[in-house]
């Protein structure tokens, strides 16, 4: 597995990594016709966190933990809606809706961070672990309170920025 996973991670770092001026980074949504997208997708960043956790478990390379930490802070600084709460689907400032899937994948990434336990991680990233646990619980409560369809007994797939269900 490391024969493929580590070269893939190195490729991602060299081709689709978006380093910002304040030292954080994120994975860009993708490349289309040779041009990098101009925004960072929440789901891609959450999935990258989960894959880096897997690679850390496989290799014990602490560089992955540093990458997880920076990506998590990027997501929560640029993709979190500080006005209405919850994750937008990207860091595009013109967001006027939320995809519930983006929030669920973010919850999963937060839970994987919170459940990661090694002596090195626990001693060097205790704040990240605690914050990820809080964000997972808080975001799930938001979804249940705001996106639960009490008529059909499920979760709406979309909501407006203020969490009004949008079932179109």
BAFI-3210 file (N, C-alpha, C; in Angstrom, 3 decimals, decimal comma, padded with zeros to 6 digits):
// residues 168
n [1|2|3|4|5|6|7|8|9|10|11|12|13|14|15|16|17|18|19|20|21|22|23|24|25|26|27|28|29|30|31|32|33|34|35|36|37|38|39|40|41|42|43|44|45|46|47|48|49|50|51|52|53|54|55|56|57|58|59|60|61|62|63|64|65|66|67|68|69|70|71|72|73|74|75|76|77|78|79|80|81|82|83|84|85|86|87|88|89|90|91|92|93|94|95|96|97|98|99|100|101|102|103|104|105|106|107|108|109|110|111|112|113|114|115|116|117|118|119|120|121|122|123|124|125|126|127|128|129|130|131|132|133|134|135|136|137|138|139|140|141|142|143|144|145|146|147|148|149|150|151|152|153|154|155|156|157|158|159|160|161|162|163|164|165|166|167|168]
n.u [000,818|001,927|003,583|002,046|000,483|002,122|003,637|001,389|000,456|002,687|002,520|000,060|000,789|002,601|001,171|-001,605|-001,788|-002,631|-001,066|-001,415|-001,002|-000,813|000,345|-001,238|-002,762|-004,522|-006,274|-006,879|-009,970|-009,728|-008,479|-009,099|-009,013|-006,284|-006,151|-006,041|-008,661|-010,310|-011,005|-011,305|-012,436|-014,608|-015,257|-013,161|-010,969|-011,663|-011,690|-008,993|-007,802|-008,693|-007,428|-004,751|-004,610|-004,891|-002,514|-000,636|-001,078|-000,197|002,494|003,692|004,757|005,309|004,973|002,582|000,776|001,277|000,343|-002,348|-003,150|-002,755|-004,506|-006,962|-007,250|-007,339|-009,773|-011,612|-011,259|-011,747|-013,841|-015,912|-018,991|-019,244|-021,309|-023,898|-023,276|-021,981|-020,565|-019,633|-019,726|-017,391|-014,538|-015,359|-016,332|-018,853|-020,836|-024,109|-025,539|-025,735|-024,351|-025,481|-024,083|-021,380|-021,063|-021,479|-019,318|-017,276|-017,803|-017,155|-014,376|-013,547|-014,262|-012,533|-010,071|-010,434|-010,573|-008,085|-005,277|-002,219|000,840|002,558|000,827|-001,170|000,295|001,322|-000,729|-003,036|-004,895|-005,959|-007,204|-009,184|-010,633|-011,533|-013,275|-015,240|-016,166|-017,235|-019,397|-020,893|-021,514|-023,031|-025,237|-026,264|-027,110|-029,085|-030,898|-031,626|-031,833|-033,360|-035,933|-038,985|-041,318|-040,831|-038,899|-035,986|-032,899|-032,591|-030,949|-029,827|-029,427|-030,246|-028,029|-028,748|-029,721|-032,258|-034,241|-033,692|-035,129|-034,866]
n.v [-001,200|001,272|001,662|002,873|004,816|006,768|007,973|009,077|010,933|012,650|013,577|014,960|016,982|018,370|019,222|019,924|021,279|024,012|026,646|029,097|032,606|032,880|030,613|028,346|025,543|023,937|021,403|021,824|021,992|020,704|020,068|021,490|021,254|021,806|023,992|025,155|024,945|027,782|027,705|026,025|022,872|021,712|019,006|017,665|018,498|017,417|014,676|014,414|014,823|012,504|010,527|011,178|010,579|007,800|007,230|008,133|006,274|004,017|004,540|005,974|008,458|011,608|013,927|013,796|014,311|017,002|018,044|017,295|018,833|021,498|021,481|021,000|023,338|025,213|024,469|025,089|027,767|028,946|027,649|027,347|028,608|031,402|033,085|031,839|029,322|025,976|024,069|025,442|024,369|024,966|027,231|029,450|032,705|033,560|031,873|030,749|028,704|025,467|022,264|019,322|016,970|017,821|018,784|016,415|014,801|016,379|016,136|013,432|013,500|015,092|013,383|011,248|012,445|013,068|010,521|009,459|008,114|008,156|008,094|010,207|011,863|012,469|013,955|016,100|017,210|017,734|019,849|020,041|017,554|017,752|020,008|019,053|017,050|018,595|020,123|018,131|017,146|019,509|020,246|018,042|018,305|020,709|019,865|017,963|019,575|021,452|020,407|018,173|016,274|016,119|015,119|013,177|011,750|011,873|013,325|016,481|017,240|019,630|023,022|026,452|029,246|030,090|027,797|027,028|024,455|023,193|021,616|021,219]
n.w [000,000|000,808|-001,296|-003,253|-001,949|-000,657|-002,832|-004,136|-002,220|-002,208|-004,843|-004,717|-002,910|-004,479|-006,692|-006,352|-004,012|-002,073|-000,838|001,557|002,397|005,154|006,090|006,311|004,646|001,959|000,117|-003,237|-005,060|-007,464|-010,789|-013,875|-017,268|-017,165|-015,473|-012,161|-009,797|-008,323|-005,704|-002,550|-001,769|000,727|001,261|-000,046|001,490|003,988|003,363|002,649|005,146|006,467|004,939|005,388|008,088|007,950|006,529|008,379|010,460|009,161|008,559|010,648|010,276|011,301|009,870|008,555|010,606|011,124|008,716|008,844|011,035|010,047|007,836|009,082|010,646|008,579|007,301|009,339|009,684|007,187|005,887|007,574|008,556|010,218|010,891|010,590|011,306|010,835|008,062|004,964|001,519|000,269|000,306|-000,961|-000,961|-001,711|-000,900|-000,429|000,498|002,108|001,834|003,102|003,013|002,856|005,439|006,883|006,048|007,043|009,768|010,056|009,510|011,666|013,795|013,318|013,799|016,504|017,588|017,164|018,643|019,869|021,689|020,820|019,249|021,156|023,031|021,562|020,050|021,535|021,832|019,234|019,023|021,054|020,107|017,642|018,446|019,732|017,525|015,866|017,401|017,750|015,099|014,242|015,948|014,936|012,378|013,036|014,442|012,501|009,885|009,842|008,546|009,616|008,617|006,583|007,863|007,759|006,638|005,176|002,073|001,376|002,513|003,112|003,686|006,220|007,357|006,561|005,380|002,139|-000,251|-002,990]
ca.u [000,000|002,779|004,171|001,178|-000,083|003,081|003,813|000,180|000,491|003,711|001,955|-000,927|001,500|003,310|000,347|-002,904|-001,719|-002,796|-000,466|-001,872|000,008|-000,658|000,986|-002,129|-002,900|-005,682|-006,241|-007,802|-011,068|-009,303|-007,887|-009,959|-008,318|-004,967|-006,238|-006,477|-009,869|-009,973|-011,530|-010,964|-013,646|-014,641|-015,221|-011,805|-010,092|-012,023|-011,190|-007,528|-007,485|-008,892|-006,376|-003,485|-004,662|-004,570|-001,090|000,121|-001,184|000,572|003,920|004,150|005,429|004,635|004,661|001,143|000,062|001,383|-000,555|-003,710|-003,365|-002,900|-005,716|-008,111|-007,399|-007,796|-011,208|-012,404|-011,117|-012,225|-015,014|-016,918|-019,856|-019,241|-022,564|-025,018|-022,669|-021,932|-019,562|-019,986|-019,129|-016,053|-014,159|-015,830|-017,023|-020,206|-021,700|-025,410|-026,203|-024,895|-024,610|-025,425|-023,010|-020,113|-021,038|-021,328|-017,927|-016,462|-017,994|-016,370|-012,956|-013,366|-014,308|-011,303|-009,013|-010,706|-010,344|-006,685|-004,599|-000,861|001,513|003,038|-000,318|-001,824|001,098|001,619|-001,920|-004,184|-005,901|-006,611|-008,069|-010,341|-011,413|-012,191|-014,410|-016,268|-016,745|-018,055|-020,640|-021,621|-022,031|-024,103|-026,407|-026,819|-027,811|-030,301|-031,833|-032,020|-032,015|-034,154|-037,259|-039,850|-042,417|-040,336|-037,971|-034,651|-032,184|-032,559|-029,598|-029,346|-030,046|-029,739|-026,967|-029,299|-030,184|-033,608|-034,145|-033,875|-035,266|-034,886]
ca.v [000,000|002,454|001,809|003,757|005,900|007,841|008,765|009,858|012,068|013,567|014,209|015,948|018,116|019,150|019,683|020,511|021,887|025,454|027,218|030,476|033,511|032,774|029,357|027,200|025,047|023,099|020,767|022,476|021,125|019,884|020,716|021,352|021,740|022,315|025,147|024,827|025,636|028,941|027,548|024,774|022,128|021,198|017,545|017,229|018,706|016,428|013,375|014,439|014,608|011,089|009,736|011,426|009,785|006,424|007,151|008,233|004,976|003,044|004,849|006,707|009,678|012,722|014,991|013,708|014,982|018,444|018,340|017,180|020,011|022,699|021,361|021,160|024,766|025,889|024,198|025,740|029,211|029,478|026,954|027,372|029,787|031,962|033,792|030,904|028,073|024,886|024,153|025,649|023,310|025,409|028,502|030,499|033,660|033,858|030,756|031,091|027,457|024,440|020,879|018,537|015,995|018,461|018,824|015,052|014,381|017,139|015,468|012,198|013,855|015,529|012,202|010,462|013,153|012,929|009,142|009,083|008,089|007,636|008,974|011,429|012,702|012,935|014,972|017,255|017,730|017,582|020,872|019,641|016,419|018,279|020,885|018,227|016,411|019,626|020,482|017,009|017,146|020,743|020,201|017,058|018,925|021,669|019,126|017,378|020,655|022,313|019,753|016,959|016,306|015,392|014,493|011,975|011,107|011,807|014,600|017,182|017,221|021,003|024,064|027,787|029,633|030,193|026,455|026,727|023,303|023,440|020,265|021,214]
ca.w [000,000|000,850|-002,621|-004,028|-001,156|-000,405|-004,060|-004,392|-001,308|-002,704|-006,036|-004,278|-002,331|-005,493|-007,813|-006,021|-002,701|-002,084|000,351|001,711|002,924|006,600|006,420|006,267|003,293|001,696|-001,182|-004,151|-005,488|-008,584|-011,947|-015,045|-018,465|-016,803|-014,585|-010,811|-009,348|-007,512|-004,358|-001,892|-001,471|002,092|001,238|-000,408|002,643|005,014|002,900|002,747|006,562|006,792|004,283|006,083|009,324|007,556|006,199|009,636|011,139|008,396|008,478|011,836|009,828|011,978|008,908|008,277|011,697|010,876|007,602|009,378|011,876|009,207|007,020|009,978|010,976|007,366|007,127|010,362|009,545|005,910|005,365|008,621|008,510|011,575|011,137|010,743|011,757|009,868|007,005|003,567|000,703|-000,149|000,913|-001,859|-000,092|-002,168|-000,527|000,145|000,881|002,709|001,490|004,324|002,804|003,236|006,893|007,389|005,807|008,003|011,059|010,035|009,650|013,052|014,662|013,136|014,541|017,936|018,037|016,957|019,934|020,011|022,660|020,168|018,893|022,371|023,726|020,709|019,371|022,433|021,509|017,991|019,342|021,797|019,229|016,629|019,114|019,909|016,222|015,395|018,158|017,472|013,733|014,185|016,589|013,965|011,326|013,602|014,791|011,383|008,594|010,006|007,921|010,550|007,874|005,909|008,794|007,195|006,643|003,895|001,517|001,225|003,327|002,822|004,617|007,582|007,689|006,112|004,473|000,704|-000,798|-004,465]
c.u [000,860|003,452|003,370|000,747|000,895|003,402|002,584|000,147|001,518|003,236|000,947|-000,244|002,175|002,396|-000,962|-002,932|-001,776|-002,233|-000,863|-000,784|000,188|-000,136|000,068|-002,188|-004,145|-005,467|-007,293|-008,849|-010,665|-008,679|-008,809|-009,256|-006,998|-004,980|-006,723|-007,758|-009,466|-010,573|-011,144|-012,248|-013,564|-014,522|-013,827|-010,843|-010,382|-011,510|-009,668|-007,091|-007,595|-007,820|-005,024|-003,448|-004,309|-003,079|-000,223|000,096|-000,309|002,081|004,525|004,953|004,670|004,378|003,174|000,333|000,127|000,439|-002,016|-004,054|-003,606|-004,179|-006,963|-008,328|-007,840|-009,303|-012,046|-012,251|-011,776|-013,498|-016,144|-017,681|-019,976|-020,526|-023,710|-024,581|-022,791|-020,878|-020,214|-019,332|-017,748|-015,720|-014,512|-016,708|-018,451|-021,190|-023,006|-026,196|-025,195|-025,317|-024,470|-024,300|-021,650|-019,968|-020,841|-019,905|-016,988|-016,588|-017,133|-014,876|-012,657|-013,359|-013,054|-010,116|-009,199|-010,416|-008,910|-005,956|-003,267|-000,175|001,988|001,890|-000,962|-001,031|001,326|000,397|-003,178|-005,271|-006,661|-007,614|-009,336|-011,235|-012,160|-013,405|-015,557|-016,954|-017,627|-019,409|-021,502|-022,263|-023,162|-025,375|-027,069|-027,643|-029,132|-031,342|-032,401|-032,349|-032,803|-035,533|-038,190|-041,030|-041,964|-039,284|-036,621|-034,022|-032,243|-031,124|-028,993|-030,065|-029,493|-028,669|-027,475|-029,960|-031,648|-033,513|-034,482|-033,922|-035,393|-033,780]
c.v [001,262|002,705|002,798|004,988|007,054|008,620|009,600|011,093|013,105|014,285|015,284|017,185|018,974|019,740|020,342|021,115|023,395|026,011|028,682|031,311|033,381|031,404|028,154|026,703|024,208|022,419|021,419|021,480|020,269|020,703|020,453|022,009|022,416|023,507|024,697|025,593|026,771|028,862|026,176|024,117|021,518|019,679|017,033|017,386|017,697|015,041|013,306|014,224|013,125|010,201|009,953|010,698|008,337|006,266|007,280|006,894|003,920|003,267|005,442|007,945|010,878|013,917|014,980|014,413|016,494|018,868|018,269|018,425|021,259|022,649|021,559|022,638|025,571|025,705|025,012|027,255|029,732|028,819|026,850|028,686|030,354|032,720|032,834|029,515|026,973|025,125|024,480|024,529|023,693|026,697|029,686|031,451|033,970|032,743|031,256|029,842|026,499|023,082|020,067|017,501|016,576|018,494|017,426|014,527|015,117|016,554|014,209|012,485|014,294|014,330|011,349|011,122|012,914|011,520|008,671|009,150|007,370|008,555|010,287|012,377|013,286|014,033|016,226|017,905|017,592|018,602|020,524|018,532|016,892|019,135|020,086|017,524|017,396|019,974|019,370|017,014|018,360|020,707|019,187|017,606|019,926|020,960|018,563|018,460|021,358|021,596|018,449|017,170|015,458|014,728|013,162|011,218|010,821|013,181|015,199|017,184|018,611|021,914|025,401|028,123|029,714|028,897|026,205|025,563|023,690|022,078|020,230|020,350]
c.w [000,000|-000,489|-003,471|-003,237|-000,977|-001,684|-004,413|-003,503|-001,778|-003,966|-005,644|-003,710|-003,393|-006,560|-007,436|-004,623|-002,843|-000,787|000,415|002,360|004,427|007,031|006,478|004,839|003,180|000,363|-002,056|-004,625|-006,672|-009,682|-013,124|-016,218|-018,107|-015,868|-013,213|-010,499|-008,417|-006,115|-003,818|-001,407|-000,070|002,124|000,913|000,761|003,746|004,621|002,969|004,191|006,904|006,161|004,947|007,422|009,016|007,252|007,442|010,375|010,463|008,517|009,748|011,466|010,394|011,060|008,562|009,359|011,537|009,753|008,026|010,175|011,035|008,381|007,881|010,315|009,755|007,185|008,107|010,373|008,273|005,388|006,389|008,528|009,925|011,897|011,460|011,188|010,708|008,808|005,665|002,760|000,177|000,587|000,011|-001,052|-000,528|-001,816|000,069|000,515|001,485|002,156|002,772|004,222|003,212|004,750|007,476|007,194|006,767|009,402|011,118|010,203|011,082|014,009|014,527|013,832|016,036|018,448|017,830|018,290|019,828|021,012|022,021|019,848|020,141|023,074|022,883|020,087|020,226|022,123|020,239|018,256|020,055|020,908|018,161|017,226|019,304|018,591|015,674|016,096|017,839|016,089|013,604|014,838|015,653|012,895|011,867|013,898|013,566|010,084|008,691|009,406|008,781|009,854|007,273|006,725|008,159|007,259|005,245|003,377|001,387|002,204|002,864|003,851|006,049|008,044|007,378|005,139|003,041|000,032|-002,308|-004,996]
res [x|x|x|x|x|x|x|x|x|x|x|x|x|x|x|x|x|x|x|x|x|x|x|x|x|x|x|x|x|x|x|x|x|x|x|x|x|x|x|x|x|x|x|x|x|x|x|x|x|x|x|x|x|x|x|x|x|x|x|x|x|x|x|x|x|x|x|x|x|x|x|x|x|x|x|x|x|x|x|x|x|x|x|x|x|x|x|x|x|x|x|x|x|x|x|x|x|x|x|x|x|x|x|x|x|x|x|x|x|x|x|x|x|x|x|x|x|x|x|x|x|x|x|x|x|x|x|x|x|x|x|x|x|x|x|x|x|x|x|x|x|x|x|x|x|x|x|x|x|x|x|x|x|x|x|x|x|x|x|x|x|x|x|x|x|x|x|x]
***
